[in-house]
């Protein structure tokens, strides 16, 4: 779609709004009392729900459909415009009067709409105000262009009979955190359609049940074998880490990984043995934590098959600590913390040795269950979709969304209704939610990217599968998984696009992407909404890219390997601007490798608490921006042609630095969710827990961030030789 036609899309959103102040006490727009009754519409339009009304604000007539709540300034054309399959009227036939060759979906904007647009105007996080008409009835089926309603549940029918059917005006306001008008500059080699099995609500529901069951098994194994709760987010990070090496067929459940035992899950469980160390504020808390650690270490060494030497060392240190606690009541919090650190150094290696086999058993059992669930799920899925192969292709083209070789069968019906500014989709009693703004975004992405469903017959089923899939992966707990899906602020994306030609996100999802071209985790469902597939399977020849990966060390390390291969193989302009956490204690292998890369052209260091990021749950939460609790490194990896075209010059870096500054309207509401909730002013005085056995596990609990900071420290990068 050209930029001109996309511009008409934005203009159409404003033109199709029913004018405010135009509803009567009966819920229908009023006609002016000073004018004569407007002429009757053709019978077929009246039967389709259309009536001619008068706008007091605009002082001119318009046309309202009581069935679809649609408002038009021009005379509607029967059968040419379906509000569900063509909500913006892009495919509408031209009206007989009005704007000449312009159809119902492509009318001229009013002068008031054109005043804000100009060559020098800059896009910011836009606020879209949508006037809709809420009805207590069930929504209209997208599979038919008419007004056939869905079948409602019995309780819904009772509620409808008890409430009037007259629509009432509702004003919905939402922010726009994306710009889908930007075209791609990423060039790839054309590839055949993917052999992924198309998504199906029945299969997605079974997958959700199996993932929930697997989470429960993990929780039970940690309790039964080690007496601890599973480390926070460890299951989610296990899914990410397995995704890097998994060669199985299921998009979510690992089934073909080597090694079987996950290093990520093993480290995190071992770090919480014998007890989990929490952040300490007061002296009494430190005293209790020290006592609990000594008691748990002694109990574990007595109940396990430990060597005599290990048993002797642990018991002596634990008893000595308890004796010190009984006789010394004047110790400070620092004394208790020092004693705890000493106890951990003495007992930690022995405790870890006796727990090693048990923890490996937990990791192995979870993987085996996952492989079995994956096999069972695929057998069920193949009964709906026979697999097939695609012929190879090879030519340079602009990147395009994932296409599936296997056609999708008719999908079951998914119910949709709106609760204020939230769209609720329900299938077999399972409900998923998304706010109206992101629901509209998914609709546009689907229109731009999907080629097998022009009438939107499968749209709601696929949206339900999409939302359910991400809910499965990141869990349903409070703030769970949201840090793994964060995104840069809008102002940073705008600066990256203007100054460095960035038009593609290497790690995103249809829910949090800024551009309409991006890579994501699930090509089988995300491809219908613009995804180019997983980034590790994506091989661009040229283009400018932004990479803000989930903060999983294994994934980041594989990402750097992929960057190096792509930059080394291509002689066309290729650029990656990477945002990763600046973990220095110990430093992550990915950061070390990028800082030593021959493709590194520049590096920025962004301090903690002085920049923000967008929440991964922005599609359902109201507060979208949060402070980053760790520093962020911004690295420019470019080949020679990419450096010549998008070099990080001082002028470009100056605008990027300015874009880092958080918006003043958001400053007062910034906070950090989850366990690392510390105000910026308190970070120096905040009490800290002793470092865990592996400090990498401690930083894993911090939420991912991005970079937009008032003061940026610049470090010189290496030029390629």
Secondary structure as the mmCIF struct_conf table of DSSP 4:
data_model
#
loop_
_struct_conf.conf_type_id
_struct_conf.id
_struct_conf.beg_label_comp_id
_struct_conf.beg_label_asym_id
_struct_conf.beg_label_seq_id
_struct_conf.end_label_comp_id
_struct_conf.end_label_asym_id
_struct_conf.end_label_seq_id
HELX_RH_AL_P HELX_RH_AL_P1 UNK A 3 UNK A 15
TURN_TY1_P TURN_TY1_P1 UNK A 16 UNK A 16
BEND BEND1 UNK A 17 UNK A 17
HELX_LH_PP_P HELX_LH_PP_P1 UNK A 18 UNK A 19
TURN_TY1_P TURN_TY1_P2 UNK A 20 UNK A 21
STRN STRN1 UNK A 23 UNK A 23
TURN_TY1_P TURN_TY1_P3 UNK A 25 UNK A 26
BEND BEND2 UNK A 27 UNK A 28
STRN STRN2 UNK A 29 UNK A 29
HELX_LH_PP_P HELX_LH_PP_P2 UNK A 30 UNK A 32
TURN_TY1_P TURN_TY1_P4 UNK A 33 UNK A 34
BEND BEND3 UNK A 35 UNK A 35
HELX_LH_PP_P HELX_LH_PP_P3 UNK A 36 UNK A 42
HELX_RH_AL_P HELX_RH_AL_P2 UNK A 43 UNK A 47
TURN_TY1_P TURN_TY1_P5 UNK A 48 UNK A 49
STRN STRN3 UNK A 50 UNK A 55
TURN_TY1_P TURN_TY1_P6 UNK A 56 UNK A 59
STRN STRN4 UNK A 60 UNK A 65
TURN_TY1_P TURN_TY1_P7 UNK A 66 UNK A 69
STRN STRN5 UNK A 70 UNK A 72
BEND BEND4 UNK A 73 UNK A 74
HELX_LH_PP_P HELX_LH_PP_P4 UNK A 75 UNK A 76
TURN_TY1_P TURN_TY1_P8 UNK A 78 UNK A 80
TURN_TY1_P TURN_TY1_P9 UNK A 83 UNK A 88
TURN_TY1_P TURN_TY1_P10 UNK A 90 UNK A 91
HELX_LH_PP_P HELX_LH_PP_P5 UNK A 92 UNK A 93
STRN STRN6 UNK A 94 UNK A 94
HELX_LH_PP_P HELX_LH_PP_P6 UNK A 95 UNK A 95
BEND BEND5 UNK A 96 UNK A 99
TURN_TY1_P TURN_TY1_P11 UNK A 100 UNK A 101
STRN STRN7 UNK A 103 UNK A 103
TURN_TY1_P TURN_TY1_P12 UNK A 104 UNK A 105
BEND BEND6 UNK A 106 UNK A 106
HELX_LH_PP_P HELX_LH_PP_P7 UNK A 107 UNK A 110
HELX_RH_AL_P HELX_RH_AL_P3 UNK A 111 UNK A 114
TURN_TY1_P TURN_TY1_P13 UNK A 115 UNK A 116
TURN_TY1_P TURN_TY1_P14 UNK A 119 UNK A 120
BEND BEND7 UNK A 125 UNK A 125
STRN STRN8 UNK A 126 UNK A 134
BEND BEND8 UNK A 136 UNK A 137
STRN STRN9 UNK A 140 UNK A 140
TURN_TY1_P TURN_TY1_P15 UNK A 142 UNK A 143
BEND BEND9 UNK A 144 UNK A 146
HELX_LH_PP_P HELX_LH_PP_P8 UNK A 148 UNK A 148
STRN STRN10 UNK A 149 UNK A 149
HELX_LH_PP_P HELX_LH_PP_P9 UNK A 150 UNK A 153
HELX_RH_AL_P HELX_RH_AL_P4 UNK A 154 UNK A 162
BEND BEND10 UNK A 163 UNK A 163
STRN STRN11 UNK A 168 UNK A 176
TURN_TY1_P TURN_TY1_P16 UNK A 180 UNK A 181
HELX_LH_PP_P HELX_LH_PP_P10 UNK A 182 UNK A 184
STRN STRN12 UNK A 187 UNK A 189
HELX_LH_PP_P HELX_LH_PP_P11 UNK A 192 UNK A 193
STRN STRN13 UNK A 194 UNK A 194
HELX_LH_PP_P HELX_LH_PP_P12 UNK A 196 UNK A 199
HELX_RH_AL_P HELX_RH_AL_P5 UNK A 201 UNK A 221
HELX_RH_PI_P HELX_RH_PI_P1 UNK A 222 UNK A 226
BEND BEND11 UNK A 227 UNK A 228
HELX_LH_PP_P HELX_LH_PP_P13 UNK A 229 UNK A 231
TURN_TY1_P TURN_TY1_P17 UNK A 232 UNK A 233
HELX_RH_AL_P HELX_RH_AL_P6 UNK A 234 UNK A 245
BEND BEND12 UNK A 248 UNK A 249
BEND BEND13 UNK A 251 UNK A 253
BEND BEND14 UNK A 256 UNK A 256
BEND BEND15 UNK A 258 UNK A 261
HELX_RH_AL_P HELX_RH_AL_P7 UNK A 263 UNK A 271
TURN_TY1_P TURN_TY1_P18 UNK A 272 UNK A 272
BEND BEND16 UNK A 273 UNK A 275
BEND BEND17 UNK A 282 UNK A 282
HELX_RH_AL_P HELX_RH_AL_P8 UNK A 283 UNK A 303
BEND BEND18 UNK A 304 UNK A 304
HELX_RH_AL_P HELX_RH_AL_P9 UNK A 308 UNK A 327
HELX_RH_AL_P HELX_RH_AL_P10 UNK A 333 UNK A 382
TURN_TY1_P TURN_TY1_P19 UNK A 383 UNK A 384
BEND BEND19 UNK A 385 UNK A 385
STRN STRN14 UNK A 396 UNK A 398
STRN STRN15 UNK A 404 UNK A 404
BEND BEND20 UNK A 405 UNK A 406
HELX_LH_PP_P HELX_LH_PP_P14 UNK A 407 UNK A 413
STRN STRN16 UNK A 415 UNK A 419
TURN_TY1_P TURN_TY1_P20 UNK A 420 UNK A 421
STRN STRN17 UNK A 422 UNK A 427
TURN_TY1_P TURN_TY1_P21 UNK A 428 UNK A 429
STRN STRN18 UNK A 430 UNK A 435
HELX_RH_AL_P HELX_RH_AL_P11 UNK A 436 UNK A 449
BEND BEND21 UNK A 452 UNK A 452
TURN_TY1_P TURN_TY1_P22 UNK A 454 UNK A 455
BEND BEND22 UNK A 457 UNK A 458
HELX_RH_AL_P HELX_RH_AL_P12 UNK A 459 UNK A 474
BEND BEND23 UNK A 476 UNK A 477
TURN_TY1_P TURN_TY1_P23 UNK A 478 UNK A 481
HELX_RH_3T_P HELX_RH_3T_P1 UNK A 482 UNK A 485
STRN STRN19 UNK A 487 UNK A 487
HELX_RH_AL_P HELX_RH_AL_P13 UNK A 490 UNK A 500
STRN STRN20 UNK A 504 UNK A 505
BEND BEND24 UNK A 506 UNK A 507
TURN_TY1_P TURN_TY1_P24 UNK A 510 UNK A 512
BEND BEND25 UNK A 514 UNK A 516
STRN STRN21 UNK A 518 UNK A 518
BEND BEND26 UNK A 521 UNK A 521
HELX_RH_AL_P HELX_RH_AL_P14 UNK A 523 UNK A 526
HELX_RH_3T_P HELX_RH_3T_P2 UNK A 527 UNK A 529
TURN_TY1_P TURN_TY1_P25 UNK A 530 UNK A 530
STRN STRN22 UNK A 531 UNK A 531
HELX_RH_3T_P HELX_RH_3T_P3 UNK A 535 UNK A 537
STRN STRN23 UNK A 540 UNK A 547
BEND BEND27 UNK A 551 UNK A 551
HELX_RH_AL_P HELX_RH_AL_P15 UNK A 553 UNK A 569
BEND BEND28 UNK A 572 UNK A 572
STRN STRN24 UNK A 574 UNK A 581
STRN STRN25 UNK A 584 UNK A 584
TURN_TY1_P TURN_TY1_P26 UNK A 585 UNK A 586
STRN STRN26 UNK A 587 UNK A 587
HELX_LH_PP_P HELX_LH_PP_P15 UNK A 588 UNK A 588
HELX_RH_AL_P HELX_RH_AL_P16 UNK A 589 UNK A 595
TURN_TY1_P TURN_TY1_P27 UNK A 596 UNK A 596
TURN_TY1_P TURN_TY1_P28 UNK A 598 UNK A 599
STRN STRN27 UNK A 600 UNK A 606
TURN_TY1_P TURN_TY1_P29 UNK A 608 UNK A 609
BEND BEND29 UNK A 610 UNK A 610
STRN STRN28 UNK A 612 UNK A 614
TURN_TY1_P TURN_TY1_P30 UNK A 616 UNK A 620
BEND BEND30 UNK A 622 UNK A 622
STRN STRN29 UNK A 625 UNK A 627
BEND BEND31 UNK A 629 UNK A 630
STRN STRN30 UNK A 632 UNK A 638
HELX_RH_AL_P HELX_RH_AL_P17 UNK A 640 UNK A 645
BEND BEND32 UNK A 646 UNK A 646
HELX_RH_AL_P HELX_RH_AL_P18 UNK A 650 UNK A 660
BEND BEND33 UNK A 661 UNK A 661
HELX_LH_PP_P HELX_LH_PP_P16 UNK A 662 UNK A 663
HELX_RH_AL_P HELX_RH_AL_P19 UNK A 664 UNK A 667
TURN_TY1_P TURN_TY1_P31 UNK A 668 UNK A 669
TURN_TY1_P TURN_TY1_P32 UNK A 674 UNK A 675
HELX_RH_3T_P HELX_RH_3T_P4 UNK A 680 UNK A 682
TURN_TY1_P TURN_TY1_P33 UNK A 683 UNK A 685
BEND BEND34 UNK A 686 UNK A 686
HELX_LH_PP_P HELX_LH_PP_P17 UNK A 689 UNK A 691
BEND BEND35 UNK A 693 UNK A 694
HELX_RH_AL_P HELX_RH_AL_P20 UNK A 695 UNK A 700
TURN_TY1_P TURN_TY1_P34 UNK A 701 UNK A 701
BEND BEND36 UNK A 702 UNK A 702
HELX_LH_PP_P HELX_LH_PP_P18 UNK A 703 UNK A 704
BEND BEND37 UNK A 710 UNK A 711
STRN STRN31 UNK A 713 UNK A 716
HELX_LH_PP_P HELX_LH_PP_P19 UNK A 717 UNK A 720
#
